[in-house]
Amino acid sequence: MSIRRKQPERGPERLGEILSQLFTARGWGRRQGRLQLERAWAEVAGDRFAPHTRVGQLRRGVLDIQVSSAVLVQELTQFHRRALLEQLRARLPSTPLTDLRFRVAAVNG
């Protein structure tokens, strides 16, 4: 004869937990984060650089920026990287940004 132990009853789940699970399952959190990155880059890059660049991947704190020409890559890397990074950090305090990496790629502006 086996004795069954009564499982503790679970109460209703919190709405925040349910929404968190839903966002994770659907990938909405990543999309929202991506949109925030793109908006922040457009603001920081401004009319001068934004049409010639596109946000790539964020990996280990390094944000990849795709640039339409090698000349512009050199300019951004040598003269604007530090200021752009500081401005992005100010706009995205919860995003761990350690560096910007510029590379030539096809950019549809």
Z-matrix of the N, CA and C atoms (Angstrom, degrees):
N
C 1 1.439
C 2 1.525 1 108.84
N 3 1.299 2 116.26 1 124.15
C 4 1.468 3 119.74 2 179.90
C 5 1.522 4 110.12 3 -103.11
N 6 1.293 5 112.81 4 146.31
C 7 1.461 6 118.56 5 -179.79
C 8 1.536 7 107.81 6 -105.11
N 9 1.289 8 115.73 7 127.10
C 10 1.459 9 120.57 8 178.09
C 11 1.509 10 109.80 9 -88.17
N 12 1.294 11 113.17 10 132.47
C 13 1.467 12 117.26 11 173.99
C 14 1.505 13 108.53 12 -89.49
N 15 1.261 14 114.69 13 137.44
C 16 1.457 15 119.44 14 -179.99
C 17 1.523 16 109.17 15 -75.73
N 18 1.306 17 115.84 16 126.18
C 19 1.463 18 121.27 17 176.76
C 20 1.525 19 108.78 18 -71.31
N 21 1.336 20 117.28 19 137.94
C 22 1.457 21 117.62 20 176.29
C 23 1.524 22 109.66 21 -63.57
N 24 1.282 23 115.20 22 137.73
C 25 1.459 24 119.88 23 -179.28
C 26 1.514 25 109.63 24 -74.04
N 27 1.293 26 113.88 25 136.51
C 28 1.469 27 119.35 26 176.87
C 29 1.516 28 108.07 27 -93.34
N 30 1.280 29 113.47 28 135.47
C 31 1.457 30 118.06 29 176.60
C 32 1.518 31 109.55 30 -81.28
N 33 1.292 32 116.41 31 -176.52
C 34 1.459 33 119.54 32 178.86
C 35 1.534 34 110.26 33 -64.89
N 36 1.324 35 115.85 34 145.85
C 37 1.460 36 120.17 35 178.50
C 38 1.523 37 109.38 36 -77.12
N 39 1.304 38 114.61 37 150.83
C 40 1.461 39 119.22 38 178.19
C 41 1.520 40 109.55 39 -71.63
N 42 1.308 41 115.69 40 144.41
C 43 1.457 42 121.39 41 -178.89
C 44 1.525 43 110.80 42 -59.81
N 45 1.319 44 117.18 43 -40.69
C 46 1.463 45 120.86 44 179.57
C 47 1.517 46 112.27 45 -59.76
N 48 1.341 47 116.19 46 -38.80
C 49 1.468 48 120.10 47 178.75
C 50 1.529 49 110.81 48 -67.86
N 51 1.306 50 116.46 49 -40.91
C 52 1.461 51 120.57 50 179.49
C 53 1.519 52 110.32 51 -64.01
N 54 1.338 53 116.64 52 -45.69
C 55 1.460 54 120.33 53 179.61
C 56 1.527 55 111.51 54 -63.95
N 57 1.319 56 116.82 55 -38.75
C 58 1.460 57 120.80 56 178.20
C 59 1.522 58 110.48 57 -61.49
N 60 1.315 59 116.88 58 -43.78
C 61 1.464 60 121.15 59 178.66
C 62 1.530 61 110.73 60 -64.12
N 63 1.322 62 116.66 61 -40.20
C 64 1.458 63 121.26 62 -179.91
C 65 1.530 64 110.80 63 -65.83
N 66 1.332 65 117.36 64 -45.33
C 67 1.463 66 120.94 65 178.84
C 68 1.524 67 110.70 66 -60.70
N 69 1.324 68 116.85 67 -41.71
C 70 1.461 69 121.21 68 179.92
C 71 1.520 70 110.37 69 -66.01
N 72 1.308 71 117.04 70 -45.45
C 73 1.462 72 121.44 71 -177.81
C 74 1.533 73 111.71 72 -63.50
N 75 1.313 74 116.56 73 -37.79
C 76 1.464 75 120.60 74 -176.97
C 77 1.527 76 113.91 75 -88.81
N 78 1.341 77 117.46 76 -11.10
C 79 1.459 78 120.36 77 -178.50
C 80 1.510 79 113.80 78 77.61
N 81 1.323 80 117.82 79 14.45
C 82 1.464 81 121.00 80 -176.77
C 83 1.516 82 112.27 81 -67.23
N 84 1.308 83 117.75 82 -31.86
C 85 1.461 84 120.99 83 179.70
C 86 1.520 85 111.44 84 -63.14
N 87 1.326 86 115.61 85 -41.81
C 88 1.470 87 119.83 86 178.34
C 89 1.516 88 110.57 87 -64.90
N 90 1.313 89 116.91 88 -42.86
C 91 1.469 90 120.27 89 -179.80
C 92 1.521 91 110.83 90 -63.15
N 93 1.317 92 116.42 91 -41.40
C 94 1.464 93 120.52 92 179.53
C 95 1.525 94 110.01 93 -64.59
N 96 1.327 95 116.58 94 -42.18
C 97 1.452 96 120.67 95 177.62
C 98 1.517 97 111.63 96 -62.77
N 99 1.313 98 116.20 97 -39.46
C 100 1.471 99 121.57 98 178.41
C 101 1.524 100 110.45 99 -63.79
N 102 1.314 101 116.99 100 -44.36
C 103 1.465 102 120.44 101 178.57
C 104 1.524 103 111.40 102 -62.21
N 105 1.317 104 116.73 103 -39.73
C 106 1.467 105 120.35 104 178.04
C 107 1.524 106 110.39 105 -63.27
N 108 1.325 107 117.47 106 -42.64
C 109 1.464 108 121.36 107 177.61
C 110 1.524 109 110.99 108 -61.06
N 111 1.330 110 116.28 109 -46.69
C 112 1.462 111 120.21 110 -178.89
C 113 1.526 112 111.95 111 -63.32
N 114 1.315 113 116.32 112 -42.12
C 115 1.478 114 119.51 113 178.64
C 116 1.519 115 111.49 114 -65.09
N 117 1.322 116 116.04 115 -44.47
C 118 1.462 117 120.12 116 -179.93
C 119 1.524 118 110.49 117 -63.22
N 120 1.334 119 117.58 118 -41.65
C 121 1.461 120 119.85 119 178.47
C 122 1.527 121 110.80 120 -63.57
N 123 1.325 122 117.69 121 -43.14
C 124 1.467 123 120.74 122 179.76
C 125 1.530 124 110.88 123 -59.94
N 126 1.329 125 116.87 124 -40.24
C 127 1.470 126 120.62 125 178.62
C 128 1.521 127 110.89 126 -67.02
N 129 1.323 128 116.63 127 -45.86
C 130 1.458 129 121.73 128 -176.34
C 131 1.528 130 111.02 129 -69.93
N 132 1.329 131 116.88 130 -43.46
C 133 1.463 132 121.01 131 -178.19
C 134 1.522 133 111.60 132 -70.30
N 135 1.322 134 116.01 133 -31.42
C 136 1.464 135 120.20 134 178.19
C 137 1.522 136 113.34 135 67.10
N 138 1.323 137 114.40 136 -174.01
C 139 1.468 138 120.65 137 -177.42
C 140 1.532 139 112.48 138 -66.20
N 141 1.314 140 116.36 139 -23.22
C 142 1.456 141 120.30 140 -177.54
C 143 1.529 142 112.53 141 -72.11
N 144 1.343 143 118.07 142 -44.12
C 145 1.458 144 120.98 143 -174.27
C 146 1.530 145 114.57 144 -109.27
N 147 1.311 146 118.61 145 -30.10
C 148 1.467 147 121.59 146 -173.90
C 149 1.531 148 114.10 147 -55.62
N 150 1.340 149 119.56 148 -42.15
C 151 1.473 150 118.35 149 -179.44
C 152 1.537 151 113.80 150 -65.39
N 153 1.316 152 117.27 151 -18.03
C 154 1.458 153 121.79 152 -176.06
C 155 1.526 154 112.76 153 -106.59
N 156 1.331 155 116.44 154 8.72
C 157 1.456 156 120.79 155 -176.55
C 158 1.525 157 110.78 156 -135.78
N 159 1.333 158 114.25 157 163.86
C 160 1.461 159 120.48 158 175.94
C 161 1.527 160 107.73 159 -148.79
N 162 1.316 161 116.56 160 140.86
C 163 1.459 162 121.66 161 178.71
C 164 1.519 163 109.45 162 -73.33
N 165 1.330 164 114.76 163 130.45
C 166 1.462 165 121.19 164 176.10
C 167 1.524 166 109.61 165 -99.67
N 168 1.315 167 115.91 166 -138.73
C 169 1.461 168 121.56 167 -177.67
C 170 1.525 169 111.81 168 -89.10
N 171 1.321 170 114.98 169 153.00
C 172 1.461 171 122.21 170 171.68
C 173 1.522 172 106.33 171 -108.04
N 174 1.331 173 115.70 172 113.11
C 175 1.467 174 120.53 173 -179.31
C 176 1.516 175 109.65 174 -130.06
N 177 1.328 176 115.09 175 123.36
C 178 1.467 177 121.41 176 177.12
C 179 1.521 178 112.07 177 51.22
N 180 1.319 179 116.08 178 39.81
C 181 1.451 180 121.32 179 175.67
C 182 1.515 181 115.23 180 85.22
N 183 1.333 182 117.64 181 -4.01
C 184 1.466 183 121.17 182 -179.65
C 185 1.528 184 108.59 183 -103.66
N 186 1.323 185 115.55 184 119.42
C 187 1.460 186 121.25 185 -179.86
C 188 1.521 187 108.99 186 -93.09
N 189 1.323 188 115.92 187 122.48
C 190 1.460 189 123.04 188 179.33
C 191 1.525 190 107.99 189 -85.87
N 192 1.335 191 115.54 190 125.77
C 193 1.458 192 121.12 191 177.29
C 194 1.517 193 107.66 192 -116.35
N 195 1.319 194 116.27 193 122.04
C 196 1.454 195 121.64 194 178.71
C 197 1.521 196 108.09 195 -87.92
N 198 1.331 197 116.04 196 133.07
C 199 1.462 198 122.65 197 -172.24
C 200 1.523 199 108.73 198 -125.71
N 201 1.320 200 116.33 199 145.47
C 202 1.459 201 121.09 200 -173.70
C 203 1.520 202 115.19 201 -74.97
N 204 1.331 203 119.65 202 -18.80
C 205 1.463 204 119.91 203 -178.66
C 206 1.527 205 111.74 204 -147.37
N 207 1.334 206 114.81 205 153.96
C 208 1.464 207 120.66 206 179.22
C 209 1.523 208 111.48 207 -65.55
N 210 1.313 209 117.00 208 -35.13
C 211 1.462 210 120.47 209 179.28
C 212 1.532 211 110.05 210 -62.85
N 213 1.311 212 116.34 211 -42.96
C 214 1.461 213 120.26 212 179.29
C 215 1.535 214 110.92 213 -68.67
N 216 1.314 215 118.03 214 -35.49
C 217 1.466 216 121.29 215 175.31
C 218 1.525 217 109.24 216 -57.75
N 219 1.326 218 116.82 217 -46.96
C 220 1.472 219 121.03 218 179.62
C 221 1.523 220 111.24 219 -60.99
N 222 1.318 221 117.12 220 -45.20
C 223 1.466 222 120.38 221 -179.67
C 224 1.522 223 111.27 222 -62.39
N 225 1.313 224 116.45 223 -47.82
C 226 1.462 225 119.99 224 -179.30
C 227 1.522 226 110.95 225 -62.92
N 228 1.316 227 116.94 226 -43.69
C 229 1.461 228 121.49 227 -177.71
C 230 1.523 229 111.71 228 -65.30
N 231 1.321 230 116.21 229 -47.79
C 232 1.459 231 119.90 230 -173.17
C 233 1.518 232 114.79 231 -82.13
N 234 1.324 233 118.01 232 -32.04
C 235 1.463 234 119.52 233 -171.37
C 236 1.523 235 115.57 234 -115.84
N 237 1.319 236 118.88 235 -21.92
C 238 1.465 237 119.81 236 -171.36
C 239 1.529 238 115.01 237 -122.74
N 240 1.314 239 118.62 238 -10.12
C 241 1.466 240 121.95 239 -173.67
C 242 1.530 241 112.36 240 -54.19
N 243 1.315 242 117.35 241 -52.99
C 244 1.464 243 121.00 242 -174.62
C 245 1.535 244 111.68 243 -60.62
N 246 1.327 245 116.83 244 -47.12
C 247 1.472 246 120.29 245 -178.87
C 248 1.531 247 111.13 246 -65.32
N 249 1.331 248 116.70 247 -42.01
C 250 1.470 249 119.90 248 179.01
C 251 1.523 250 111.02 249 -63.53
N 252 1.323 251 116.75 250 -41.84
C 253 1.465 252 121.09 251 179.17
C 254 1.524 253 110.92 252 -63.16
N 255 1.320 254 117.35 253 -44.65
C 256 1.468 255 120.70 254 179.16
C 257 1.528 256 111.66 255 -62.18
N 258 1.325 257 116.38 256 -41.17
C 259 1.469 258 119.92 257 179.15
C 260 1.526 259 111.37 258 -66.97
N 261 1.324 260 117.10 259 -39.18
C 262 1.468 261 120.12 260 177.20
C 263 1.520 262 111.01 261 -64.37
N 264 1.331 263 116.35 262 -43.11
C 265 1.468 264 119.81 263 178.28
C 266 1.523 265 111.20 264 -60.18
N 267 1.317 266 117.11 265 -38.67
C 268 1.465 267 120.63 266 179.33
C 269 1.527 268 111.22 267 -66.24
N 270 1.335 269 117.22 268 -36.73
C 271 1.463 270 121.16 269 -178.95
C 272 1.531 271 112.67 270 -80.49
N 273 1.331 272 116.44 271 -24.68
C 274 1.466 273 121.50 272 -176.42
C 275 1.528 274 110.40 273 -127.00
N 276 1.335 275 117.60 274 66.28
C 277 1.470 276 119.68 275 -174.68
C 278 1.529 277 114.12 276 -63.48
N 279 1.318 278 118.64 277 -24.62
C 280 1.466 279 119.99 278 -178.61
C 281 1.530 280 112.62 279 -90.92
N 282 1.331 281 117.08 280 -1.08
C 283 1.460 282 121.44 281 178.59
C 284 1.523 283 109.00 282 -100.35
N 285 1.323 284 117.76 283 122.29
C 286 1.467 285 119.65 284 -178.60
C 287 1.530 286 111.42 285 -75.98
N 288 1.325 287 116.87 286 98.87
C 289 1.460 288 122.17 287 178.94
C 290 1.521 289 109.46 288 -109.39
N 291 1.324 290 116.27 289 122.12
C 292 1.457 291 119.66 290 179.04
C 293 1.522 292 112.23 291 -110.52
N 294 1.344 293 117.27 292 -24.09
C 295 1.460 294 119.36 293 -177.45
C 296 1.521 295 110.12 294 -163.24
N 297 1.335 296 114.56 295 165.39
C 298 1.457 297 122.55 296 173.34
C 299 1.521 298 107.51 297 -117.41
N 300 1.313 299 116.02 298 137.64
C 301 1.467 300 121.27 299 176.98
C 302 1.520 301 106.99 300 -120.93
N 303 1.326 302 116.04 301 121.13
C 304 1.457 303 121.56 302 -179.66
C 305 1.525 304 108.53 303 -103.37
N 306 1.328 305 115.89 304 136.37
C 307 1.464 306 120.31 305 177.08
C 308 1.525 307 109.84 306 -146.92
N 309 1.311 308 114.71 307 151.32
C 310 1.470 309 120.99 308 -179.39
C 311 1.519 310 108.75 309 -74.32
N 312 1.326 311 115.12 310 133.16
C 313 1.467 312 121.79 311 177.29
C 314 1.526 313 107.86 312 -159.32
N 315 1.302 314 116.30 313 163.03
C 316 1.456 315 120.68 314 175.74
C 317 1.525 316 108.35 315 -69.11
N 318 1.320 317 115.71 316 125.50
C 319 1.463 318 121.05 317 -178.63
C 320 1.536 319 106.77 318 -123.20
N 321 1.314 320 114.91 319 121.09
C 322 1.471 321 118.99 320 176.83
C 323 1.511 322 108.19 321 -89.56
N 324 1.284 323 117.65 322 102.37
C 325 1.456 324 121.99 323 -175.97
C 326 1.419 325 113.67 324 -93.38
